[in-house]
Amino acid sequence: MEDHREWMYEGRIVNGMFSNEWGDKVDEFVAFALRHPECVNGGTAIRCPCTLVKCQNKKFLNVETVKVHLYRNGFVPDYYVWIYHGEKQVHQRCSSSVRVSVSETDQMVSDNMNHTTYHRMVCDAAGPEFNPDEEPNAEARNFYDMIRAGDKPVYEGNSKHTQLSAAVRMLEIKCRHRCSQAWFDDMSNFIQELLPRDNLMPLDFYSTKKLVRGLGLPVQVIHCCVNNCMIYWGDDSDLNSCKKCGHARYKQKVRGSGNRLYIRKLKVPYKKMHYFPITPRLQRLYASTATTNEMRWHSEHHMEDGKMCHPSDAPAWKHFDGCFPDFSSEEFMFLTVLVSGPTNPKGKIDVFLQPLIAELKSLWGVGVQTYDISKRQNFQMRAALMWTINDFPAYSMMSGWSTAGMLACSHCMEDSDAFRLIKSGKQSWFDNHRKFFPMNHPYRRKTKDFIENRKVTKQFPGVRSGDEILQDLNNRGLRKVIDVDAEVVNAAISKTCGWNKRSIFWDLPYWREHLLRHNLDVMHIEKNVFDNIFNTVFNILGKTKDTYKLRDELNKYCRRPQFAQNLVTSKYPDVPFVLNKSQKKDVLEWVKKLRFPDGYASNLGRCVDANKLKMFGMKSHDCHVFMQRLLPIALREFLPNRIWEPITEISLFFKQLTSSSLTDEELKNLDEQIPVILCNLEDLPSKFF
């Protein structure tokens, strides 16, 4: 059934225009829905299956509005069976029992059993009929047994809902309408009065939650020190006060004053965290037919034409496989990426990562028995953390290397050539990139375009290996933040180097072998570069990097007399990289009139402030599109070539870097191009560096 409905998710837009063929298919879908009165409200309204959160087959709209929504947003994912629009056929892979046979499935189709989204969700988790070559392990067997036990009709003769799907449906209604627990209990009692006496409908909220609890995954609630000093976990789980700052773990039992005293019956912690173990989640991914094949894709796919289209194609991943051949040779291997949560404990984030590191060490050393539904056999699942992905401030929190000050570059580390400006005392990275050129490169010999009378003979020594970094940490005596004396010891050491702590990730036995341990999010970097260029070219007050103070200091380091202050008039000359008022208006008017294919970018016209001649409220993706697609075009007619060309080069650099696939040769070229681009950008008298 899915094959002939692939059109729902393909071919909606062809050459930037809506496809007529796709529109005809939408008309057929609407006509199909209108032929089923039980799914039509008021004669002309059907459920809208677009991707909007308020729609998604929940909201009735007239058919013309539904068409507009589908053209604009497309169909909700995986809606191959139109169960909300009158279709009764059962999805091929779904069954009312994990052991149902094909003949039983055919019988259910003939009986027009209405399998809802909630039932198909359960089937996706349980999988289709199978005759395993090997019995599932205990945990997987309990999961499948729970599915079978809950997959019974609400009452005899009911073909629309099982006990489990009805319970999930009730909980979904409660969440969607934000109903109270008392409402849920009253509604459950009323439903009991309507159903036959021997029905299996849960009696109240408690029994409903108990029934579906097996579908969920475990969570650990761990108490924390209110000052983020420690968590009450492991050997410290029985403490009643922080072993570092001495703050009490629980709030006072008695509160209030005078005659108004309130006594708490339970111990209430000042602060707590929720830890979601990754092991059962990995096991569930293998237990579900919807995801188990994807879990091994990274090890089973092959590179085509030398193009890297997945992290497993990259040298860092292959290097890890080479270091641990026993691990990489296993058929079942899953490597995960850590994404930090919404709270920001800054440098003390390691305190909250202790349970995760302990679990990762266990998954690496011992592993856990897991059942793979697609292979129908158990295996010992092991896992490794490949790297973290974060922005520049979070890089410091995760790695322990400070991203502030003159040693902020995590690539050069203590080999940085940054310096402080004499007048303002601020850090500058001007003329810090020529050391990446080959020794015979002509840029190394230039003495006028960069720091005056300076030739660069220094060679970049290369990125430090994991063993070298770990030895440096050990020699300096840095502590982990969970150590009792960490704050005092690390504060003293950080004054003489760029390290501010020993990251907890070094506890992982394989961490030193990684080529990449902490990755910077390219979208954040691209947005920062775009903001600096755009605000400087538009001379946005308070955000431009071209200031009079900077021009004064600039001429102390390099020869730029054309930008210096006129000693007679005390005025500064206009610069060729700043647009005048008329040019700004032309660019902003052009942006307001831009129209993009549906889903390609947001409406950038809403970000234009025609009065203040600037753009505001641009999100990361807006900057991404503007940087790579629009910036070179917008500035082409207004900037001289020597200014426009390096801006275009940095735009094309990000465009190629963020492409869906890259070859080794393309990466090598990018590595050679970026120092040239940065040096060309330094021709702008601005504080980019």
N, C-alpha and C positions, 0 to 999 in steps of 0.2 A: 504493500500500500504506500510505503514511503517513496518508492521510486517515481510513481507518476505524479507525486505532489512536491517534488523538489523545486518546482517553479515558484512555490511560495517564498523561498529564500534565495532564489537565483533569478537574475534577469530583470529585476525591478527597474534598474537604471542602466541604460545602454548609451554610451557616448554622451553622458551628462544629461540625458533626457529620459523621462519615464517611458517605458516600453509599452507599445500598444498591445502587444501579445499578452503581457502581464496584466494589463488593464482588463482585457477580455476574460482572463481567468478569474479576476476578482469579481467581475459581473456574474460569472457562472457560480462562484461561491455564494454571493448574495442571493441569487435565484434559488440555489439549493436550500439555503436557510429559510427563505420565505415559503418554501413548499412544505415546511414542517410547523404547523400552527402552534404546537406545544412549546416551540422555542422562540415564538414571536410575541412581543408585548405591544398591545394596542394596535395591532394590524400592520405596523410599518417599522417597528423598532426591534432590533436584534442585538445580541451581545457583541460588543466590539472586541475583536481579537488582536488589536494592535499592541505594541510594546509599552505604551504608557502605563505607569503604575496604577492609575485610577481606572484603566480599562482592563486589559488582560482577561477578557471573557467574564468580567464582573459587572460591567455597566451596560445598560440598554441604551442605544442611540438609534436615531433614524438611519435608514440605509445609506443615504447620501453622505451623512457625517461619518459613518463607518468607512465608506470608500475613501473619503479625504484622509482619515486617520491612517488607513492602510497604505495609501500612497506616500504619506509623510513619514510614517514610522515603521511600516512593515509588519509582518505577522509575529505574534509571540512565539518564541522558540519551541520547536518540537510539537507543534500543533498539527500533526499529520492526520489524526483521527478527529473529526469535527463533532465531538460528543456534545458540545454546547449549541450545536446548530442542527441537531436532528439525526446525526449518524449513530447507528447502533452497533456497527461492526467492531469486533474486538481486535485490538492490536495483536499482531502475530506473536509477539514475544511475551504477552501478558496472559496470565492464567489466574484462576481463583485458588490454585494450590501450587506449591512449588513442585509437586510431583504429578500434576495433571498431564494426561496424555493428549496427543493430537486429536484423537477422536472425541475426547471430552471437550476440547476447545471448540471443535466444529459444532458440537451439540449446543454449547453456550451461545455461539453465534446465531444458530437457528432459533434459539430461545430469546434472542434480542436482549441479552443481558446488558444493562447500562453500566459500563465500567467507567467510573469517574476519574478525574485527575488524581484524586487521593488514592484510589485503588491502584492506578498505574504507578504511582509513586512507590507504593508498597511492593509492587511486582518488580520494579527496577531494583529495589534493594535486595529482594529475595532471589531474583533470577528466574528463568524459565524452568521447565521440566528438565531434570537431569538424572542420569544414572552414573554417579561418580565412580571413577576408577579407584578412588581412595575416599574413605569417609571423612567428612569435615572434622576439624579439631573441635574441642569442647565448646569454645566460645562461638565459633561459627555455627555449630549445631544448635546451640541455645537460641541464636538469632533466627535460624530457619524454623525451629520449633515454635518460637513466639509468633512468627508470621502465620504458620499453619493454625495455631490455636486461636488467633484473632480473626482468621479469615472464615468466619461463619456468618450466615445470614442473620440480620437483626431479629427476624422472626421467620418461621417457616412459611414459605411462599413468597417472601420478598426477594426480588431479583435486582434491586437497584443499589442496595448498600449492604456491606458486610459489617460485622461488629466493629472492626478496626477502622474501616473507611468512614463509618458514621461518627466514630469518636473523633477522628482527625477533622472531619467536616465541622463538627460542633466547635472544636477548638479554633479552627480557622475563622468561623463566624464571630467568636468571642474576641479574637485579636483584631479583626478587620473593623468591627464596630466599637471596640474599646469597652466592652461590657464588663461588669463587675462579677466577682465570684458568686455573690448572692443571686444575681440575675441568672447565671449559669445553672445554679442549683434549682431555682424556681422553674426555669424552662425545662430542665431534665425531669422534674416531677410532673409537669404538665404533659410532656411527651409520654411519660409512663402511663398516664390516664388514657391516652389515645391509642396506645399499642396493645396487642394481646397480652395476656397475663404472663405467658412463658417467653417474653422477648428478652434479648440479650443487650439491650441498650443500657449503657452505664447509668447508674442511679444519680450521680452527682459529679462535681468537679474533681473531687479526690479520686474516685474510681476511674474517671476518664483519663486523668494524668497517669494513674498507675498502669492502665492498659497500654498506653502509647509510650511509656517510659523506655521500653526496649528499643524503640526506633531511634531514640536519641543517643547521645554520646556522653561519657562521663565528664564531669568538671570538678576540680578541686578548689575549695575555698580556703585560702591561706591568709592568716592574720599578718599584718605588717606593722612595723614601727611607724608612728605618725610622721617622723622625720626622715623616713626612707633609709634608716641605718641598717635594718635587718628585716628578715621575715621569720616568723615563728614556724619553722619547717625543719624536718629531719631531727637532728640532735637537740635543736632549740625549740621544739614544738611545745614543750611543757613550761617554758619560762613565762613569768608573769610581768616582766619588765625588760626593756631593751638593755642588752649587755654592753652597748656603746654609750648611749646618752642617758640611760636610766629611766626613760619615760615609761609610764605604766602601759600595759598592754590593753587593759579593759577600762571602759568608762566607769565612773563611780556609780555604785549601786543606788546611793541615796542622792537625790538632787532636789533643788528648791531651797527654801529658807523659812524660818518661823514655823507657823502652823501648817504651811503647805509643803509637805515633804512627800516625795514620790520614790518608791523603792522598786528598782528593776528586778524582775524575777530571773532574767537570763543575763549572762555575761555578754556585754556588747563591746566588740573591739573598736578602737579608735579608727582603724583603717584595715582594709582587707583587699586581697587581690583574687582574681579567678584565673586558674591555670587549666587549660584544656589540653590534656595529654595527646600527643601526636600518634602514639602507637595504635590505639583503637581506631583512629581516623584512617590511618594507612591500611589497617586490616579491613575496614569497611569498604574502602575503595577497591580492594581486591575481591571482596565478597559480592559486589554489585556488578551485574552484567553490563551496566551502562558505562563503567569506568575501568574495568579490569584490563581490557586490551590496551588502553592508553597508558597504563602504568609501566608497560614494557616497551613502549614505542621508541623511547630514546636509545635503547640498546639494540633494537631490531631494525631500525631504519638505516639507510645508507646515504651518504652524501652523493649528490648528483652534480657532476661537472665541477667538483671542488668547491661548491658554494656552501657556506655555513648558514643554515636556516634555523638552527636550534643550538642552545648552549652546549649540548653534548658534542657538537662538531668543532668546538673551539679548542685551541691548544691547552687551555687551563684544565678543561675536563679530561682531555686525553692524557695530560701529564698525570692527573690523579689516578686514572686507570692504570698507567704504567707503574706508578709507585705501589699500588695495591692490586696486583693482578688476580689474587684469589678473590678479592671482593668484586672486581669488575667483571670477572668471568662468570659469576653467578647469573643464571637466567633471569632471576627476579631481583631487580635493584631499583630502589627509589631514592632519589636525592631531593632534598627539600630546600626552600629558601625562607629565611626568617624575615618576617615583616613586623616591625614594632607596633605596639598598640597606641591608642589615642592619648594616653597620659604621657607626661614628659618628666621623668625623674632626673634627666640630664646625666651627669657623670655617674650617678648611682644606679643606672639601669641594670648593672650586673647583679645587683641584689635580687632583682625580680626574675633574672634569667637562670637562677640556680636550678629550679626543677627541670627546666628544659635541657640544660647542659647534662644533668644527671641522667635524663632519659635518653639523650643522644649518645652518651657514653655506653649505656646499656645496649642500645640498638646497634652500636658499632661492634662491641665486644662479644655479646652473646646473641642478640637478636631475639625474635619472638616467632613462635610457630603461627603461620597464617595460611588460610585456605584460599586458593585461587579458583574462582568459580569457572573461569574459561578453560583452565587446564584440568580442573576436577582433581586436584591433588594439593596436599599440604607442602609447604616449604618453610625454611627458616629465613624469615625476612630480616635483613640488615639495612641500615640507613646511615647516611652521612650528610652533614651540612656542608654544602659547597661554598656558599658565600652569603654575605648580607648585602642588601641594596638599600641605600639611604641617601639623603641629601648631605650637603657639606657640614652643617652643624652636627647632624646625627652621626656622621663619620667619626667625629671625635669621641662621642659617647660610646660607640661600639668598639672602636679600635684602640682607644687610649692615647692616640696621637693628637695633640692640640691643633685645631684648625684656625687658630687666632695668632696674630703676631707675625714676625718675620720668618718663622719656621712653619708656616701654615701649609706649605706644599707637602703633601704626603708622598709625592713622587721623588722630589729631591731630598726631603727630610733635612738633615743637618748640613747638606751640601748646597743649601739655597744661597743665592746671591742677592737676596732682597736687602734693602738698606732703608734707613730713615731719612726723610727729607729734613734738611737743616733748619728751615724756618718753622714748618708746622709740626715736625716730629712724627709725621705719619709714615707708615710703611709704604714702600714702593717696590714694584717688581719690574720696573722699566729696564730694558736691555738685559733681561734674564734668560733669553731664549737662544742666543747665538751659540751657546755651548752644546746644543743638540745637533749642530751642523757637522758634516764631515770636516776634517782638518783643512782641506783645501778649498772650502767654500768661500766665495768672494765676500759674503756678508761678514765673515770673521775679521776682515781687514779694513772694513769701513771705519773711519774715525770722525765723520761729520754727522751722519744720520742718526747715530746712537749717542752714547756717552762720549763726550768730546775727547779726542786724542787717546782713545782706548781701542786696542786690538784684543780680540779674545783668543786665547790659546788653550783655555781650559776645556777638558773633555768631560762630558757627563759620565760618571763611573758606572751607571746602570742601577737598576732597581735591586734593592736588597732582597736576599732570599729569606725564607721563613726561619732557617737555622741561624742566620746572622742576626735577625731581629730578636729572636728568642735569647740568644747569647747576650745581646746588648741589654735586654731587660733584666736578665739574671745578674749581669755585672753591676748594673746600677742599683740593684736591690729594690726595685719597685714592688709594691704590694698590690694584691687584689683588693677591691673596695670592700669586700666582705671580711677582710682581716681587721682585727681590733685596732691596730696601730696604723692603718692604711692612710687615714687623713693627714696625720702629722708627717709621716715618712714621705709620702708622695708629694706633699706640698713643698717640702724642702728640695727634693730631687728635681721637680718640675721647673725650678728656677734656673737650672743649668742645662736643660735639654727640652725637647719638644714633647716628651712623654709625660703624661699626668697620672697614669695608672697602668697596672698589668691587666689586660683584658681577660675576662673569664673564659673567652673562647680558646685561650691557650691551654685550657684543661683538656680539650679534645685531643686525643692522641695523634690524629692525622692533620691537625691544623697547620703545623709547620711545613707540611709537604705541599700545601696549596700554592699555586702561582698567583691566584687572586683570592684575597680573603674578604675585603670590603670594597664594594663597588659604589661609585657615585651615580646617582640617577641623572641620566642625560637630559631629561625634560626640565629639571630644575636648573641645570647649567645653561641650557639653551635659552630658557626664559630670562635668566640673569644677563646673559650676553645681549639678547634682544633689547631688554629694557635699557641697558647702558647705551647701546648704539642709538636707539630711537630717541631717548630723552636728550642725548647730546646733540643729535642732528636737529631736533626741534627746539633745543635750548630751553627745556622745561625748568623753571625756577626751582631750585632745591634738589633737583634730580640730575641735572646735567653734570658731566664729568669735566667740562671745560669751564674753569673759573679763573678770575683774574689772579688770585693768589697762586694758582697752579702755574699760570704762565710766567709769573715772576720767578718761581722756583725752577721752572723748566730750563730757563736760559742759564742757570747756574751749572747745569749738567750737560746740556747739548746746545748746538748752535742753531737757534730758531729766531733770528732777529726780526723776521717778518711778523711775529706774533707778540713782540715785546711792546711795552708801554711807550707811547710817544712822550718824550720828556718835555716837549714844548707845550702840547695841549693837555697832557696828563690823561689822554684817552687811549683805549686799546683798539687796535684795528679789527675790522670784521674778518672773520675766518671763512675759508671756502667750504668748510664742512657743515655750516649752520645755515638752514633755510631762512629766507626772509618771510615776511608775513604773507605775501601773495602766494609764494610757493607752498607754504603750509596749508593755506586754504585749498589750493588745487589738489594736494595729496589727500586731505581729509574729505573733500567732496567726492573724489574718486573712490575712496574706501566706502563711503556711504552708499554709493550706487552699485557696489559689487554684489553679485549673486553667485552663490556656490551650489553645486549639486546637493541634493537632499542628503543629510547626514555627514557631509564632508567637513563642514565647519559651522560654527554658530554665526549669528547675525552680527558681524563686526560693526555695522552701522550704529548699533546701540552703544558702542564704546566711544563714539566720536563726540567730543565736546567742541562745537563750532565756535563758541564764544571765547573759550580760553585757549583754543587752537592746540588741543592735545587729545590723547586717547586715554581712557581710564577703564578700570574694571575688567581688564583682559585676563582670562584664565590661562593656564599653562598650555592647553591645546590651541587656544587662539594665538598665543605667541609662537607656538610651533608652526602653525600654518603661515602666519605673517612672515616669520623669519625665513622659511624655506621657499615660499612661493611668491610672496608679494613684495618683500623689502627691496630686492634688486630692481624690480619693475617700477616701484614707487619713486625711487631716488635716481633713476637712470638719467632723466632730463635735467636734473637740478644740481648734481654734484660733478666736479671734474673727474676725469678718469682715474687719476692717481688716488682719489678718495673712494670713488665708487667701486673700483676693482677689488681692493681687499675686503670691502664689505660684502661684495658678491661672492668672493672666494670663501669667506667664513660661512655664508649662507649655504653654498653648495657643499661645503664640508659637513655641516650638520645633516643636510639632505641625504648624502651618501652614507654617513655613519648610522643613521636611523633607518636605513632601508631594510627590507624583510630578509634579504640574503646578501652575504659578502663572501668574497674569495680571499685567500691568503694574500694574493697579489694586490688586491684592492686595499686591504688593511695596511700592507706595507707602504703603498703609495700615500695613504692618508697620514701615516706616521711621518713620512718625509715631507709632506706638504704643510702640516700644521705649524712647524717652526717658522717657515717662510711667511705664512699668512699672519702669524702673530707679530713678526718683525715688520711686515708691511703696515699693519694696523698701528704700530708705534709711531708712524709718520703723523698720526693725529695727535695734536698737543692736548691730550686728555688723560685723565687719571684712570685709564683702563688697567694699568699694570702697577 
